[in-house]
Amino acid sequence: SSQSIRHSTIRLVDALGLISDTIHVTQKTVTSQTVSVGTPGTLNQLINSEDKEIIEELTIIGELQNTDFWFIQEMKNLKTLDISGLYNKTLPVSFMANSTVSTVLLPLDLTEIPYQAFYQSGITSISIPSKVKRIESNAFRECKLVKGDIIIPNATEYIGSECFRDSSFDGILKLGQGVQSIGTRAFSECTKLTGDLTIPNSVTKIGDQAFRNCTGFSGNLTIGNGLTLIQESTFRNCSGLSGTLKIGDNVTVIQNYAFSGCSQLTGDLVIPDKVHTIFVEAFFNCIGFKGDLIIGSQVGTIRYGAFATVYSRGEIEYYGPLNFSKIYCKAINPPVLENTQSYHIPKGQAFGNDQEPYSSPRYPEYLFVPIGCKTKYETRAYWE
């Protein structure tokens, strides 16, 4: 341990230079300590009660069990915990939840970060060990002081629901090439994450709202070829993304509000050929697209408001199409434009319907369809 005993004497002197009182101060500090635990469950025998109250930096090697972690939770002055030398491959549920410890170095052999491990904790940074396979639900949720990047190792396969939700990481997010599943709301409300958002080809499942309201992402959005379903509100209101969107070739369904509010995405929007259904308001208010909309050959249904936005003139709001210069629909049979009416999208208007008073509907000047299919489109409801 690093221990010191400091003595000081304070003399109180009056205006005549006479000493009126003397105060003697003795202060004992133990700021750091390294402990080797040979037998799990004995940490409380290796740190005495006085040191427990004043240790600020603690390094532990060996192996711990649950009672040892409970002992650590009771160390109220602890600021730095280095357990990188532990043999533990797992840790107790909520072992650092609501803790004021600012720095934690996790075991290098760790394979799982447990449920609520750092929930609402005071950590200021985190490095996820390279062998971690699973990060369970709520592990880093609502960490309001944490900074820096989120680097998910290549060994990690599973990221649980609400895992990083509403935390203050302000760097990039890098998902490892082994990630397969990202849970519901896993990164939602992480408003300070920045840069590109890239979903690797290894990812086969993303829960709904996984990246909702991640307004800080500022680059491209790239979705790999492992994903077949884009869930409801997955990227909703990622309003800072200002690059291009690449949707993976194997996506078949784009659910309600999937990209709604991604208002700065730009360039062309290409709907892959395997997509068969685009659900309600999937790209609502994506007004940054000013290139072409290319709708894949297998699209059979486009539900209301999928490619619409809201306009206003004074106090009047009306709903119309996005800003595409041209629309290419590759389907031989015109997709069904669902004739359901929502509270603000008129009946059947997958592309919106300009409701500005005394005006005609406003759509892109060009609609391209496969050769020989023009009559089909001209006679299909809502395409005419």
C-alpha positions in Angstrom: 0.0 0.0 0.0 0.9 3.6 -0.4 0.7 5.1 3.1 1.7 8.3 4.7 1.3 10.0 8.1 1.3 13.8 7.9 1.7 16.1 10.9 1.1 19.8 11.0 1.0 22.5 13.6 -1.3 25.6 13.3 -0.5 28.6 15.5 -3.0 31.3 16.0 -1.3 34.7 16.4 -3.0 37.9 17.5 -2.3 41.5 16.3 0.6 41.9 18.8 2.3 38.8 17.5 1.5 36.7 20.6 0.5 33.1 20.1 -3.0 32.7 21.4 -3.6 29.0 20.6 -1.9 26.0 18.9 -3.6 23.3 17.0 -1.8 20.0 16.2 -3.2 18.0 13.2 -2.3 14.4 12.3 -3.6 12.8 9.1 -3.1 9.2 8.0 -3.8 8.4 4.4 -3.8 5.2 2.4 -4.5 6.2 -1.2 -3.7 3.0 -3.0 -3.3 -0.6 -2.3 -2.6 -3.8 -4.2 -4.0 -7.1 -2.9 -3.4 -10.7 -4.0 -6.4 -12.9 -3.3 -5.3 -16.5 -3.0 -8.7 -17.8 -1.8 -11.9 -16.4 -3.2 -14.1 -14.8 -0.5 -11.2 -13.5 1.7 -10.8 -10.0 0.5 -12.3 -8.6 3.7 -9.5 -10.3 5.6 -6.8 -8.7 3.5 -8.1 -5.1 3.8 -8.6 -3.8 7.3 -11.6 -1.7 8.3 -9.6 1.6 8.5 -8.1 1.2 5.0 -11.4 0.1 3.6 -12.8 3.6 4.3 -9.9 5.6 2.8 -8.5 3.6 -0.1 -8.9 5.5 -3.4 -7.0 3.2 -5.8 -7.3 -0.6 -5.5 -5.6 -3.3 -7.6 -6.7 -6.9 -7.1 -5.1 -10.0 -8.6 -6.3 -13.6 -8.1 -9.9 -14.6 -8.1 -13.0 -13.2 -6.4 -16.4 -14.4 -5.5 -19.6 -12.5 -4.9 -18.9 -11.6 -1.3 -15.7 -9.9 -2.3 -17.5 -7.7 -4.8 -20.0 -6.8 -2.1 -17.1 -5.7 0.0 -15.8 -3.6 -2.8 -19.2 -1.9 -3.2 -18.9 -0.8 0.5 -15.6 1.1 -0.2 -17.1 4.5 -0.3 -13.9 6.5 -1.1 -12.8 4.2 -4.0 -12.1 6.0 -7.3 -10.1 3.5 -9.3 -10.5 -0.2 -9.4 -8.0 -2.4 -11.4 -9.2 -6.0 -11.6 -7.6 -6.7 -15.0 -5.4 -9.3 -13.3 -8.3 -11.4 -12.0 -8.9 -14.9 -13.3 -12.7 -14.4 -13.3 -14.4 -15.0 -16.6 -17.8 -13.6 -15.3 -18.8 -11.0 -12.7 -21.8 -10.6 -10.5 -25.0 -8.9 -11.7 -25.0 -5.2 -11.0 -21.6 -5.3 -9.4 -20.8 -1.7 -10.2 -24.4 -0.4 -10.5 -24.9 3.1 -9.0 -21.2 3.2 -8.0 -19.2 6.4 -7.8 -16.0 4.6 -8.9 -14.7 6.6 -12.0 -12.2 4.1 -13.5 -12.6 0.3 -13.7 -10.2 -2.0 -15.6 -12.0 -5.2 -16.3 -10.4 -8.8 -16.2 -8.6 -9.5 -19.4 -10.1 -13.0 -19.5 -13.6 -11.8 -19.0 -16.1 -13.4 -21.4 -19.4 -11.8 -20.2 -20.3 -8.4 -18.9 -23.4 -9.1 -16.7 -26.9 -7.5 -16.4 -26.8 -3.9 -15.1 -23.0 -4.2 -14.5 -22.5 -0.5 -14.6 -26.1 0.8 -14.6 -26.2 4.5 -13.6 -22.5 4.3 -12.5 -20.0 7.1 -12.4 -17.4 5.6 -14.7 -15.7 8.1 -17.1 -14.4 5.6 -19.6 -14.5 1.9 -20.4 -12.4 -0.6 -22.3 -14.2 -3.9 -23.1 -11.8 -6.8 -22.9 -11.1 -8.6 -26.2 -12.5 -12.0 -25.1 -16.0 -10.8 -24.1 -18.7 -12.7 -26.0 -21.8 -11.3 -24.4 -22.7 -7.9 -23.0 -26.0 -8.3 -21.1 -29.0 -6.0 -20.9 -28.6 -2.6 -19.2 -24.9 -3.2 -18.7 -23.9 0.5 -19.4 -27.3 2.1 -19.3 -27.5 5.7 -18.1 -23.8 6.2 -17.5 -23.9 10.0 -17.5 -20.2 10.7 -16.9 -18.7 8.3 -19.4 -16.7 9.7 -22.4 -14.9 8.3 -25.4 -15.5 5.6 -27.9 -17.4 2.4 -27.7 -15.3 -0.4 -29.2 -17.0 -3.7 -29.3 -14.4 -6.5 -29.8 -14.6 -9.0 -32.6 -15.2 -11.8 -30.1 -18.5 -10.2 -29.0 -21.6 -11.9 -30.4 -24.4 -10.5 -28.3 -25.3 -7.0 -27.2 -28.3 -7.0 -24.9 -31.4 -4.8 -24.8 -30.9 -1.2 -23.5 -27.2 -2.1 -23.0 -25.8 1.4 -23.6 -29.1 3.3 -23.6 -28.9 7.0 -22.7 -25.2 7.0 -21.9 -22.9 9.9 -22.6 -20.2 8.3 -24.8 -19.0 11.0 -27.1 -16.7 9.2 -29.5 -17.3 6.7 -32.3 -19.1 3.3 -32.2 -17.2 0.4 -33.7 -19.0 -2.9 -33.8 -16.8 -5.9 -34.0 -16.9 -8.3 -37.0 -18.4 -11.1 -34.8 -21.5 -9.3 -33.5 -24.6 -11.2 -34.4 -27.4 -9.8 -32.3 -28.1 -6.2 -31.1 -31.0 -5.9 -28.6 -34.0 -3.6 -28.4 -33.0 0.0 -27.7 -29.4 -1.1 -27.2 -27.9 2.3 -28.1 -31.0 4.5 -28.1 -30.7 8.0 -26.8 -26.9 7.9 -27.0 -27.0 11.4 -28.5 -23.3 12.1 -28.4 -21.9 9.2 -30.4 -20.5 10.6 -33.6 -19.1 9.6 -37.0 -20.3 6.8 -39.3 -22.6 4.0 -38.2 -21.7 0.7 -39.7 -23.5 -2.5 -39.1 -21.2 -5.5 -39.9 -22.2 -8.4 -42.2 -22.1 -10.6 -39.2 -25.2 -9.0 -37.6 -28.4 -11.0 -38.3 -30.7 -9.4 -35.8 -31.3 -5.8 -34.5 -34.1 -5.1 -32.1 -36.6 -2.3 -32.5 -35.5 1.2 -31.7 -31.9 0.0 -31.3 -30.4 3.3 -32.5 -33.4 5.6 -32.0 -32.6 9.2 -31.2 -28.9 8.8 -31.7 -28.8 12.3 -33.0 -25.0 12.7 -32.9 -24.0 10.2 -35.6 -22.7 12.5 -38.4 -21.5 10.3 -41.3 -22.7 7.4 -43.4 -25.1 4.7 -42.4 -24.1 1.3 -43.8 -26.1 -1.9 -43.1 -24.4 -5.2 -43.8 -25.7 -8.2 -45.7 -26.5 -10.3 -42.7 -29.6 -8.5 -41.8 -33.0 -9.5 -43.4 -35.4 -7.5 -41.2 -35.1 -3.8 -40.3 -37.3 -3.5 -37.2 -39.6 -0.7 -36.2 -37.9 2.6 -35.4 -34.4 1.0 -35.6 -32.7 4.2 -36.8 -35.6 6.6 -36.1 -34.5 10.3 -35.6 -30.8 9.7 -36.3 -31.1 13.2 -37.6 -27.3 14.0 -37.6 -26.4 11.4 -40.2 -25.5 13.5 -43.2 -23.8 10.9 -45.5 -25.3 8.2 -47.6 -27.4 5.2 -46.7 -26.5 1.7 -47.9 -29.1 -1.0 -47.1 -27.8 -4.6 -47.1 -28.7 -6.8 -50.1 -30.5 -9.4 -48.1 -33.1 -7.1 -46.3 -36.6 -8.3 -47.1 -38.8 -6.1 -44.8 -38.4 -2.5 -43.7 -40.7 -2.0 -40.7 -42.7 1.1 -39.5 -40.6 4.3 -38.9 -37.3 2.4 -39.5 -35.6 5.5 -40.9 -38.2 8.1 -40.0 -36.6 11.5 -39.1 -33.2 10.7 -40.7 -33.5 14.1 -42.3 -29.9 14.7 -43.4 -29.2 11.5 -45.2 -28.3 12.4 -48.8 -27.8 11.1 -52.3 -29.8 8.2 -53.8 -32.0 5.9 -51.8 -31.8 2.3 -53.2 -34.3 -0.3 -51.9 -32.6 -3.7 -52.5 -34.3 -6.2 -54.8 -35.1 -8.7 -52.0 -37.3 -6.2 -50.1 -41.0 -7.1 -50.5 -42.7 -4.8 -48.0 -42.0 -1.2 -46.9 -44.1 -0.4 -43.9 -45.7 2.8 -42.5 -43.6 6.0 -42.6 -40.4 4.0 -43.0 -38.6 7.0 -44.5 -40.9 9.7 -43.3 -39.3 13.2 -43.3 -36.1 12.0 -44.9 -35.9 15.2 -46.8 -32.2 15.2 -47.4 -32.4 12.7 -50.2 -32.2 14.7 -53.4 -31.0 12.0 -55.8 -33.0 9.1 -57.2 -35.3 6.7 -55.4 -34.8 3.2 -56.8 -37.4 0.7 -55.7 -36.3 -3.0 -55.9 -37.9 -5.5 -58.2 -39.6 -7.6 -55.5 -41.4 -4.8 -53.7 -45.0 -5.7 -53.5 -46.5 -3.4 -50.8 -45.6 0.2 -49.8 -47.7 1.3 -46.9 -48.9 4.8 -46.2 -46.5 7.6 -45.6 -43.4 5.5 -46.4 -41.9 8.3 -48.6 -43.7 11.3 -47.3 -42.9 14.4 -45.2 -44.6 17.4 -43.6 -44.6 20.9 -45.0 -46.0 24.1 -43.5 -47.1 27.5 -44.8 -47.8 29.8 -41.9 -50.0 27.8 -39.5 -51.1 25.4 -42.1 -49.4 22.0 -42.3 -49.7 19.7 -45.3 -48.1 16.4 -46.3 -46.2 15.8 -49.5 -43.5 13.7 -51.1 -39.8 13.7 -50.4 -37.3 15.5 -52.6 -36.2 12.8 -55.0 -35.4 14.0 -58.5 -36.5 10.7 -60.1 -38.2 7.5 -59.1 -37.3 4.2 -60.6 -39.6 1.3 -59.8 -38.2 -2.0 -61.0 -41.2 -4.2 -60.1 -43.0 -5.6 -63.1 -46.2 -5.6 -61.2 -46.9 -2.2 -59.5 -46.6 -2.4 -55.7 -49.8 -2.0 -53.7 -49.9 1.5 -52.2 -51.9 0.6 -49.2 -55.2 2.5 -49.0 -55.3 2.9 -45.3 -55.6 6.4 -43.9 -53.6 7.7 -40.9 -54.3 10.8 -39.0 -52.1 12.9 -41.3 -51.4 10.8 -44.4 -54.4 10.8 -46.8 -55.8 7.5 -48.1 -53.3 5.5 -50.1 -50.6 8.1 -50.2 -47.3 6.1 -49.7 -45.6 9.1 -51.3 -47.6 11.8 -49.5 -50.2 14.0 -51.0 -49.7 17.7 -51.3 -52.6 19.2 -49.4 -51.5 22.8 -49.8 -54.7 24.7 -50.5 -55.5 25.4 -54.2 -52.6 23.4 -55.5 -52.2 20.2 -57.5 -50.4 17.1 -56.1 -46.7 17.6 -56.4 -44.5 14.6 -57.3 -41.1 14.1 -58.9 -41.3 14.9 -62.6 -40.1 11.4 -63.7 -41.3 8.0 -62.8 -39.5 5.1 -64.6 -41.0 1.6 -64.8 -39.9 -1.5 -66.6 -40.4 -1.6 -70.4 -43.9 -2.8 -71.3 -45.4 -2.0 -67.8 -46.5 1.5 -68.3 -50.1 0.6 -68.7 -50.1 -1.5 -65.5 -48.9 1.5 -63.5 -51.2 4.0 -65.2 -54.2 1.8 -64.3 -53.1 0.7 -60.8 -54.8 2.5 -57.9 -52.8 5.5 -56.6 -50.0 5.1 -59.1 -52.0 7.0 -61.8 
